[in-house]
Amino acid sequence: MIKPKMFKKGDTVALVSLSAGIAGEANFIHRYELGKKRLEDKFGLNVVTMPNALKGIKYLDETRA
């Protein structure tokens, strides 16, 4: 098994959404914000949110093939 190197302060990480699309919903957005803040403040990481990560359930329903 190949283990990746541990993160260090200043590294960049990307946040993505669950396949259910709930990360962008009003009743879950606080979890995203709390997680992002913890990654930045506690671990010193640079957090980038992927473009579709917070689009929500409606977006998924409208674009599902």
PDB file with one MODEL, atoms N, CA, C and O in Angstrom:
MODEL        1
ATOM      1  N   MET A   1       0.836  -1.173   0.000  1.00  0.00           N
ATOM      2  CA  MET A   1       0.000   0.000   0.000  1.00  0.00           C
ATOM      3  C   MET A   1       0.886   1.242   0.000  1.00  0.00           C
ATOM      4  O   MET A   1       1.859   1.328   0.749  1.00  0.00           O
ATOM      5  N   ILE A   2       0.535   2.190  -0.843  1.00  0.00           N
ATOM      6  CA  ILE A   2       1.258   3.453  -0.887  1.00  0.00           C
ATOM      7  C   ILE A   2       0.511   4.461  -0.030  1.00  0.00           C
ATOM      8  O   ILE A   2      -0.660   4.749  -0.277  1.00  0.00           O
ATOM      9  N   LYS A   3       1.184   4.991   0.967  1.00  0.00           N
ATOM     10  CA  LYS A   3       0.564   5.973   1.842  1.00  0.00           C
ATOM     11  C   LYS A   3       1.023   7.368   1.431  1.00  0.00           C
ATOM     12  O   LYS A   3       2.219   7.608   1.266  1.00  0.00           O
ATOM     13  N   PRO A   4       0.077   8.280   1.268  1.00  0.00           N
ATOM     14  CA  PRO A   4       0.482   9.647   0.909  1.00  0.00           C
ATOM     15  C   PRO A   4       1.167  10.338   2.081  1.00  0.00           C
ATOM     16  O   PRO A   4       0.991   9.947   3.235  1.00  0.00           O
ATOM     17  N   LYS A   5       1.944  11.365   1.775  1.00  0.00           N
ATOM     18  CA  LYS A   5       2.592  12.146   2.823  1.00  0.00           C
ATOM     19  C   LYS A   5       1.530  12.892   3.616  1.00  0.00           C
ATOM     20  O   LYS A   5       0.472  13.233   3.088  1.00  0.00           O
ATOM     21  N   MET A   6       1.818  13.140   4.882  1.00  0.00           N
ATOM     22  CA  MET A   6       0.895  13.894   5.721  1.00  0.00           C
ATOM     23  C   MET A   6       0.813  15.334   5.249  1.00  0.00           C
ATOM     24  O   MET A   6       1.778  15.882   4.715  1.00  0.00           O
ATOM     25  N   PHE A   7      -0.342  15.937   5.451  1.00  0.00           N
ATOM     26  CA  PHE A   7      -0.491  17.348   5.136  1.00  0.00           C
ATOM     27  C   PHE A   7       0.399  18.173   6.056  1.00  0.00           C
ATOM     28  O   PHE A   7       0.686  17.791   7.191  1.00  0.00           O
ATOM     29  N   LYS A   8       0.819  19.302   5.534  1.00  0.00           N
ATOM     30  CA  LYS A   8       1.549  20.246   6.375  1.00  0.00           C
ATOM     31  C   LYS A   8       0.954  21.632   6.147  1.00  0.00           C
ATOM     32  O   LYS A   8       0.289  21.871   5.139  1.00  0.00           O
ATOM     33  N   LYS A   9       1.197  22.537   7.083  1.00  0.00           N
ATOM     34  CA  LYS A   9       0.651  23.890   6.971  1.00  0.00           C
ATOM     35  C   LYS A   9       1.001  24.487   5.613  1.00  0.00           C
ATOM     36  O   LYS A   9       2.131  24.384   5.135  1.00  0.00           O
ATOM     37  N   GLY A  10       0.002  25.109   5.014  1.00  0.00           N
ATOM     38  CA  GLY A  10       0.193  25.731   3.713  1.00  0.00           C
ATOM     39  C   GLY A  10      -0.194  24.856   2.538  1.00  0.00           C
ATOM     40  O   GLY A  10      -0.322  25.353   1.419  1.00  0.00           O
ATOM     41  N   ASP A  11      -0.387  23.542   2.768  1.00  0.00           N
ATOM     42  CA  ASP A  11      -0.834  22.660   1.696  1.00  0.00           C
ATOM     43  C   ASP A  11      -2.245  23.046   1.269  1.00  0.00           C
ATOM     44  O   ASP A  11      -3.001  23.622   2.052  1.00  0.00           O
ATOM     45  N   THR A  12      -2.592  22.730   0.039  1.00  0.00           N
ATOM     46  CA  THR A  12      -3.922  23.014  -0.484  1.00  0.00           C
ATOM     47  C   THR A  12      -4.725  21.724  -0.566  1.00  0.00           C
ATOM     48  O   THR A  12      -4.241  20.701  -1.050  1.00  0.00           O
ATOM     49  N   VAL A  13      -5.968  21.796  -0.082  1.00  0.00           N
ATOM     50  CA  VAL A  13      -6.892  20.665  -0.175  1.00  0.00           C
ATOM     51  C   VAL A  13      -8.166  21.154  -0.857  1.00  0.00           C
ATOM     52  O   VAL A  13      -8.525  22.327  -0.754  1.00  0.00           O
ATOM     53  N   ALA A  14      -8.839  20.253  -1.545  1.00  0.00           N
ATOM     54  CA  ALA A  14     -10.084  20.597  -2.227  1.00  0.00           C
ATOM     55  C   ALA A  14     -11.258  19.951  -1.507  1.00  0.00           C
ATOM     56  O   ALA A  14     -11.190  18.794  -1.090  1.00  0.00           O
ATOM     57  N   LEU A  15     -12.332  20.715  -1.368  1.00  0.00           N
ATOM     58  CA  LEU A  15     -13.552  20.180  -0.790  1.00  0.00           C
ATOM     59  C   LEU A  15     -14.518  19.853  -1.915  1.00  0.00           C
ATOM     60  O   LEU A  15     -14.730  20.652  -2.827  1.00  0.00           O
ATOM     61  N   VAL A  16     -15.091  18.676  -1.835  1.00  0.00           N
ATOM     62  CA  VAL A  16     -16.074  18.227  -2.819  1.00  0.00           C
ATOM     63  C   VAL A  16     -17.372  17.915  -2.084  1.00  0.00           C
ATOM     64  O   VAL A  16     -17.409  17.900  -0.853  1.00  0.00           O
ATOM     65  N   SER A  17     -18.419  17.669  -2.832  1.00  0.00           N
ATOM     66  CA  SER A  17     -19.726  17.407  -2.237  1.00  0.00           C
ATOM     67  C   SER A  17     -20.048  15.920  -2.270  1.00  0.00           C
ATOM     68  O   SER A  17     -19.537  15.166  -3.098  1.00  0.00           O
ATOM     69  N   LEU A  18     -20.904  15.530  -1.351  1.00  0.00           N
ATOM     70  CA  LEU A  18     -21.447  14.175  -1.395  1.00  0.00           C
ATOM     71  C   LEU A  18     -22.272  14.016  -2.666  1.00  0.00           C
ATOM     72  O   LEU A  18     -22.772  15.006  -3.199  1.00  0.00           O
ATOM     73  N   SER A  19     -22.420  12.822  -3.148  1.00  0.00           N
ATOM     74  CA  SER A  19     -23.182  12.606  -4.374  1.00  0.00           C
ATOM     75  C   SER A  19     -24.653  12.971  -4.204  1.00  0.00           C
ATOM     76  O   SER A  19     -25.349  13.190  -5.195  1.00  0.00           O
ATOM     77  N   ALA A  20     -25.136  13.041  -2.967  1.00  0.00           N
ATOM     78  CA  ALA A  20     -26.522  13.424  -2.717  1.00  0.00           C
ATOM     79  C   ALA A  20     -26.742  14.919  -2.919  1.00  0.00           C
ATOM     80  O   ALA A  20     -27.888  15.350  -3.049  1.00  0.00           O
ATOM     81  N   GLY A  21     -25.688  15.717  -2.947  1.00  0.00           N
ATOM     82  CA  GLY A  21     -25.801  17.149  -3.181  1.00  0.00           C
ATOM     83  C   GLY A  21     -26.229  17.952  -1.975  1.00  0.00           C
ATOM     84  O   GLY A  21     -26.602  19.117  -2.117  1.00  0.00           O
ATOM     85  N   ILE A  22     -26.185  17.369  -0.801  1.00  0.00           N
ATOM     86  CA  ILE A  22     -26.717  18.072   0.368  1.00  0.00           C
ATOM     87  C   ILE A  22     -25.779  19.128   0.950  1.00  0.00           C
ATOM     88  O   ILE A  22     -26.221  19.941   1.763  1.00  0.00           O
ATOM     89  N   ALA A  23     -24.529  19.147   0.573  1.00  0.00           N
ATOM     90  CA  ALA A  23     -23.580  20.096   1.165  1.00  0.00           C
ATOM     91  C   ALA A  23     -23.992  21.544   0.940  1.00  0.00           C
ATOM     92  O   ALA A  23     -23.685  22.403   1.766  1.00  0.00           O
ATOM     93  N   GLY A  24     -24.673  21.829  -0.151  1.00  0.00           N
ATOM     94  CA  GLY A  24     -25.084  23.195  -0.442  1.00  0.00           C
ATOM     95  C   GLY A  24     -26.454  23.565   0.073  1.00  0.00           C
ATOM     96  O   GLY A  24     -26.897  24.699  -0.109  1.00  0.00           O
ATOM     97  N   GLU A  25     -27.127  22.642   0.705  1.00  0.00           N
ATOM     98  CA  GLU A  25     -28.466  22.913   1.218  1.00  0.00           C
ATOM     99  C   GLU A  25     -28.403  23.742   2.499  1.00  0.00           C
ATOM    100  O   GLU A  25     -27.454  23.628   3.275  1.00  0.00           O
ATOM    101  N   ALA A  26     -29.415  24.571   2.712  1.00  0.00           N
ATOM    102  CA  ALA A  26     -29.438  25.511   3.842  1.00  0.00           C
ATOM    103  C   ALA A  26     -29.268  24.814   5.192  1.00  0.00           C
ATOM    104  O   ALA A  26     -28.614  25.355   6.084  1.00  0.00           O
ATOM    105  N   ASN A  27     -29.840  23.637   5.352  1.00  0.00           N
ATOM    106  CA  ASN A  27     -29.746  22.956   6.650  1.00  0.00           C
ATOM    107  C   ASN A  27     -28.451  22.168   6.826  1.00  0.00           C
ATOM    108  O   ASN A  27     -28.268  21.523   7.858  1.00  0.00           O
ATOM    109  N   PHE A  28     -27.557  22.202   5.855  1.00  0.00           N
ATOM    110  CA  PHE A  28     -26.262  21.516   5.963  1.00  0.00           C
ATOM    111  C   PHE A  28     -25.065  22.431   5.736  1.00  0.00           C
ATOM    112  O   PHE A  28     -23.935  22.045   6.037  1.00  0.00           O
ATOM    113  N   ILE A  29     -25.284  23.625   5.215  1.00  0.00           N
ATOM    114  CA  ILE A  29     -24.174  24.508   4.860  1.00  0.00           C
ATOM    115  C   ILE A  29     -23.298  24.833   6.067  1.00  0.00           C
ATOM    116  O   ILE A  29     -22.096  25.053   5.918  1.00  0.00           O
ATOM    117  N   HIS A  30     -23.886  24.864   7.252  1.00  0.00           N
ATOM    118  CA  HIS A  30     -23.096  25.155   8.452  1.00  0.00           C
ATOM    119  C   HIS A  30     -22.026  24.091   8.686  1.00  0.00           C
ATOM    120  O   HIS A  30     -20.955  24.391   9.215  1.00  0.00           O
ATOM    121  N   ARG A  31     -22.314  22.850   8.293  1.00  0.00           N
ATOM    122  CA  ARG A  31     -21.313  21.782   8.434  1.00  0.00           C
ATOM    123  C   ARG A  31     -20.135  22.019   7.498  1.00  0.00           C
ATOM    124  O   ARG A  31     -18.982  21.807   7.873  1.00  0.00           O
ATOM    125  N   TYR A  32     -20.429  22.456   6.289  1.00  0.00           N
ATOM    126  CA  TYR A  32     -19.369  22.788   5.336  1.00  0.00           C
ATOM    127  C   TYR A  32     -18.506  23.915   5.896  1.00  0.00           C
ATOM    128  O   TYR A  32     -17.278  23.828   5.909  1.00  0.00           O
ATOM    129  N   GLU A  33     -19.173  24.981   6.360  1.00  0.00           N
ATOM    130  CA  GLU A  33     -18.442  26.141   6.869  1.00  0.00           C
ATOM    131  C   GLU A  33     -17.587  25.785   8.085  1.00  0.00           C
ATOM    132  O   GLU A  33     -16.454  26.252   8.204  1.00  0.00           O
ATOM    133  N   LEU A  34     -18.119  24.967   8.983  1.00  0.00           N
ATOM    134  CA  LEU A  34     -17.369  24.545  10.165  1.00  0.00           C
ATOM    135  C   LEU A  34     -16.160  23.692   9.770  1.00  0.00           C
ATOM    136  O   LEU A  34     -15.061  23.896  10.286  1.00  0.00           O
ATOM    137  N   GLY A  35     -16.360  22.748   8.867  1.00  0.00           N
ATOM    138  CA  GLY A  35     -15.255  21.911   8.406  1.00  0.00           C
ATOM    139  C   GLY A  35     -14.160  22.709   7.728  1.00  0.00           C
ATOM    140  O   GLY A  35     -12.974  22.482   7.971  1.00  0.00           O
ATOM    141  N   LYS A  36     -14.557  23.646   6.877  1.00  0.00           N
ATOM    142  CA  LYS A  36     -13.577  24.496   6.188  1.00  0.00           C
ATOM    143  C   LYS A  36     -12.787  25.322   7.198  1.00  0.00           C
ATOM    144  O   LYS A  36     -11.563  25.418   7.109  1.00  0.00           O
ATOM    145  N   LYS A  37     -13.492  25.917   8.157  1.00  0.00           N
ATOM    146  CA  LYS A  37     -12.826  26.732   9.180  1.00  0.00           C
ATOM    147  C   LYS A  37     -11.839  25.898   9.986  1.00  0.00           C
ATOM    148  O   LYS A  37     -10.734  26.358  10.276  1.00  0.00           O
ATOM    149  N   ARG A  38     -12.217  24.696  10.344  1.00  0.00           N
ATOM    150  CA  ARG A  38     -11.320  23.830  11.116  1.00  0.00           C
ATOM    151  C   ARG A  38     -10.076  23.469  10.319  1.00  0.00           C
ATOM    152  O   ARG A  38      -8.969  23.486  10.857  1.00  0.00           O
ATOM    153  N   LEU A  39     -10.246  23.143   9.050  1.00  0.00           N
ATOM    154  CA  LEU A  39      -9.085  22.810   8.216  1.00  0.00           C
ATOM    155  C   LEU A  39      -8.129  23.992   8.100  1.00  0.00           C
ATOM    156  O   LEU A  39      -6.909  23.824   8.120  1.00  0.00           O
ATOM    157  N   GLU A  40      -8.697  25.186   7.980  1.00  0.00           N
ATOM    158  CA  GLU A  40      -7.862  26.381   7.844  1.00  0.00           C
ATOM    159  C   GLU A  40      -7.223  26.775   9.175  1.00  0.00           C
ATOM    160  O   GLU A  40      -6.013  26.992   9.246  1.00  0.00           O
ATOM    161  N   ASP A  41      -8.036  26.866  10.229  1.00  0.00           N
ATOM    162  CA  ASP A  41      -7.548  27.377  11.513  1.00  0.00           C
ATOM    163  C   ASP A  41      -6.719  26.361  12.290  1.00  0.00           C
ATOM    164  O   ASP A  41      -5.648  26.694  12.798  1.00  0.00           O
ATOM    165  N   LYS A  42      -7.196  25.151  12.382  1.00  0.00           N
ATOM    166  CA  LYS A  42      -6.518  24.139  13.198  1.00  0.00           C
ATOM    167  C   LYS A  42      -5.302  23.526  12.502  1.00  0.00           C
ATOM    168  O   LYS A  42      -4.273  23.271  13.128  1.00  0.00           O
ATOM    169  N   PHE A  43      -5.443  23.295  11.194  1.00  0.00           N
ATOM    170  CA  PHE A  43      -4.377  22.597  10.475  1.00  0.00           C
ATOM    171  C   PHE A  43      -3.571  23.499   9.552  1.00  0.00           C
ATOM    172  O   PHE A  43      -2.553  23.070   9.010  1.00  0.00           O
ATOM    173  N   GLY A  44      -4.008  24.741   9.364  1.00  0.00           N
ATOM    174  CA  GLY A  44      -3.263  25.682   8.526  1.00  0.00           C
ATOM    175  C   GLY A  44      -3.290  25.350   7.052  1.00  0.00           C
ATOM    176  O   GLY A  44      -2.363  25.694   6.318  1.00  0.00           O
ATOM    177  N   LEU A  45      -4.354  24.679   6.606  1.00  0.00           N
ATOM    178  CA  LEU A  45      -4.451  24.286   5.200  1.00  0.00           C
ATOM    179  C   LEU A  45      -5.127  25.375   4.376  1.00  0.00           C
ATOM    180  O   LEU A  45      -5.942  26.144   4.885  1.00  0.00           O
ATOM    181  N   ASN A  46      -4.777  25.424   3.108  1.00  0.00           N
ATOM    182  CA  ASN A  46      -5.430  26.300   2.149  1.00  0.00           C
ATOM    183  C   ASN A  46      -6.582  25.493   1.548  1.00  0.00           C
ATOM    184  O   ASN A  46      -6.350  24.480   0.888  1.00  0.00           O
ATOM    185  N   VAL A  47      -7.799  25.930   1.770  1.00  0.00           N
ATOM    186  CA  VAL A  47      -8.976  25.160   1.347  1.00  0.00           C
ATOM    187  C   VAL A  47      -9.588  25.767   0.092  1.00  0.00           C
ATOM    188  O   VAL A  47      -9.892  26.959   0.046  1.00  0.00           O
ATOM    189  N   VAL A  48      -9.764  24.931  -0.924  1.00  0.00           N
ATOM    190  CA  VAL A  48     -10.394  25.325  -2.175  1.00  0.00           C
ATOM    191  C   VAL A  48     -11.674  24.497  -2.319  1.00  0.00           C
ATOM    192  O   VAL A  48     -11.654  23.276  -2.167  1.00  0.00           O
ATOM    193  N   THR A  49     -12.774  25.169  -2.609  1.00  0.00           N
ATOM    194  CA  THR A  49     -14.044  24.473  -2.802  1.00  0.00           C
ATOM    195  C   THR A  49     -14.249  24.254  -4.295  1.00  0.00           C
ATOM    196  O   THR A  49     -14.172  25.197  -5.084  1.00  0.00           O
ATOM    197  N   MET A  50     -14.507  23.027  -4.675  1.00  0.00           N
ATOM    198  CA  MET A  50     -14.703  22.708  -6.085  1.00  0.00           C
ATOM    199  C   MET A  50     -15.979  23.377  -6.601  1.00  0.00           C
ATOM    200  O   MET A  50     -16.920  23.578  -5.833  1.00  0.00           O
ATOM    201  N   PRO A  51     -16.025  23.726  -7.894  1.00  0.00           N
ATOM    202  CA  PRO A  51     -17.120  24.531  -8.448  1.00  0.00           C
ATOM    203  C   PRO A  51     -18.534  23.994  -8.181  1.00  0.00           C
ATOM    204  O   PRO A  51     -19.442  24.788  -7.935  1.00  0.00           O
ATOM    205  N   ASN A  52     -18.740  22.708  -8.222  1.00  0.00           N
ATOM    206  CA  ASN A  52     -20.085  22.166  -8.058  1.00  0.00           C
ATOM    207  C   ASN A  52     -20.385  21.675  -6.645  1.00  0.00           C
ATOM    208  O   ASN A  52     -21.465  21.139  -6.395  1.00  0.00           O
ATOM    209  N   ALA A  53     -19.461  21.848  -5.736  1.00  0.00           N
ATOM    210  CA  ALA A  53     -19.597  21.265  -4.402  1.00  0.00           C
ATOM    211  C   ALA A  53     -20.802  21.768  -3.627  1.00  0.00           C
ATOM    212  O   ALA A  53     -21.366  21.022  -2.827  1.00  0.00           O
ATOM    213  N   LEU A  54     -21.206  22.985  -3.837  1.00  0.00           N
ATOM    214  CA  LEU A  54     -22.292  23.558  -3.036  1.00  0.00           C
ATOM    215  C   LEU A  54     -23.545  23.884  -3.843  1.00  0.00           C
ATOM    216  O   LEU A  54     -24.360  24.702  -3.418  1.00  0.00           O
ATOM    217  N   LYS A  55     -23.703  23.256  -4.992  1.00  0.00           N
ATOM    218  CA  LYS A  55     -24.837  23.577  -5.854  1.00  0.00           C
ATOM    219  C   LYS A  55     -26.158  22.983  -5.375  1.00  0.00           C
ATOM    220  O   LYS A  55     -27.218  23.482  -5.754  1.00  0.00           O
ATOM    221  N   GLY A  56     -26.131  21.959  -4.573  1.00  0.00           N
ATOM    222  CA  GLY A  56     -27.351  21.455  -3.955  1.00  0.00           C
ATOM    223  C   GLY A  56     -28.128  20.420  -4.742  1.00  0.00           C
ATOM    224  O   GLY A  56     -27.782  20.055  -5.865  1.00  0.00           O
ATOM    225  N   ILE A  57     -29.186  19.968  -4.108  1.00  0.00           N
ATOM    226  CA  ILE A  57     -30.012  18.879  -4.639  1.00  0.00           C
ATOM    227  C   ILE A  57     -30.727  19.283  -5.926  1.00  0.00           C
ATOM    228  O   ILE A  57     -30.793  18.496  -6.870  1.00  0.00           O
ATOM    229  N   LYS A  58     -31.260  20.500  -5.969  1.00  0.00           N
ATOM    230  CA  LYS A  58     -31.998  20.951  -7.152  1.00  0.00           C
ATOM    231  C   LYS A  58     -31.110  20.915  -8.397  1.00  0.00           C
ATOM    232  O   LYS A  58     -31.538  20.467  -9.461  1.00  0.00           O
ATOM    233  N   TYR A  59     -29.877  21.388  -8.253  1.00  0.00           N
ATOM    234  CA  TYR A  59     -28.937  21.370  -9.375  1.00  0.00           C
ATOM    235  C   TYR A  59     -28.708  19.939  -9.865  1.00  0.00           C
ATOM    236  O   TYR A  59     -28.701  19.687 -11.070  1.00  0.00           O
ATOM    237  N   LEU A  60     -28.523  19.011  -8.939  1.00  0.00           N
ATOM    238  CA  LEU A  60     -28.311  17.623  -9.339  1.00  0.00           C
ATOM    239  C   LEU A  60     -29.519  17.056 -10.062  1.00  0.00           C
ATOM    240  O   LEU A  60     -29.377  16.357 -11.065  1.00  0.00           O
ATOM    241  N   ASP A  61     -30.705  17.354  -9.557  1.00  0.00           N
ATOM    242  CA  ASP A  61     -31.922  16.854 -10.199  1.00  0.00           C
ATOM    243  C   ASP A  61     -32.087  17.416 -11.613  1.00  0.00           C
ATOM    244  O   ASP A  61     -32.524  16.710 -12.522  1.00  0.00           O
ATOM    245  N   GLU A  62     -31.736  18.681 -11.788  1.00  0.00           N
ATOM    246  CA  GLU A  62     -31.897  19.327 -13.097  1.00  0.00           C
ATOM    247  C   GLU A  62     -30.856  18.887 -14.123  1.00  0.00           C
ATOM    248  O   GLU A  62     -31.103  18.955 -15.327  1.00  0.00           O
ATOM    249  N   THR A  63     -29.699  18.439 -13.652  1.00  0.00           N
ATOM    250  CA  THR A  63     -28.615  18.094 -14.601  1.00  0.00           C
ATOM    251  C   THR A  63     -28.367  16.594 -14.697  1.00  0.00           C
ATOM    252  O   THR A  63     -27.471  16.165 -15.425  1.00  0.00           O
ATOM    253  N   ARG A  64     -29.121  15.814 -13.997  1.00  0.00           N
ATOM    254  CA  ARG A  64     -28.947  14.362 -14.025  1.00  0.00           C
ATOM    255  C   ARG A  64     -29.380  13.822 -15.375  1.00  0.00           C
ATOM    256  O   ARG A  64     -30.442  14.187 -15.880  1.00  0.00           O
ATOM    257  N   ALA A  65     -28.582  12.972 -15.952  1.00  0.00           N
ATOM    258  CA  ALA A  65     -28.887  12.406 -17.275  1.00  0.00           C
ATOM    259  C   ALA A  65     -29.872  11.273 -17.191  1.00  0.00           C
ATOM    260  O   ALA A  65     -30.232  10.691 -18.213  1.00  0.00           O
TER     261      ALA A  65
ENDMDL
END
